[in-house]
């Protein structure tokens, strides 16, 4: 079910409780976003690509979660601006879609399997992660609530 | 090398923080004694201030060790007015090697417009002549994509060298202007 990308097999996403590395990327709307500017509130970070089947399902579900809960969901697409914009348009995404065509952020995060979803707390610590499978909303939603109250 | 990667300095920081945190424990009243909440609060505030001062001093020390004045070169970026140019990113090359590539968010651009100065690069260079090239990308007049490069030859001597990249407006030609200045 998981899609793998060209990083070493021993790669692993940031460990739980570690600080998610900061980055800045350009969104499909042309705006630049920096992860650290979201400090102070929980954030869901989601790496995806158009060629990864489960990613579409996951990105749509997380977009719905963002609309429902108001939690910022940052999608990091690994294709390219045009492809990312086309998919985001077809899925009617309302959350920011950032483009990492050079996969520099994906390398920093050691993204070996897609989709990769990380739940970050208000201080940027990784509180939960789902790699190679869509984030389970029945797990993510209560964890998000806990992180909010923390 | 990252500024915080020196294990000796990290140990020194940790040791000092622990020492500072442990100090008030020794001063706690003995069992049965009542501590004045106001005094405790004042002590905690004083301790916090000491910690901040110490952290600043250690940061300065770390910077002096990692980037001694004899080799230090720092590049800063500032924006003066900037109505003819909306900054998107800056790429900095020193002697044809890319040393910084910075993407600016709206908030960061606003901060620069309010007078903020960004330390874009801090590094070490040997004495002699070096070439610093900065590429600015963004939106120019009439909202058109704009990319501009500027080059500076730096004669590095024994003292620290500071370079300021400044984005300004040339009102006469309604064009942005990229000024490079050196400070010693």
Interface residues (C-beta under 8 A of the other chain):
Chain A: X24 X25 X26 X31 X32 X33 X34 X37
Chain B: X88 X89 X102 X103 X104 X105 X106 X107 X108
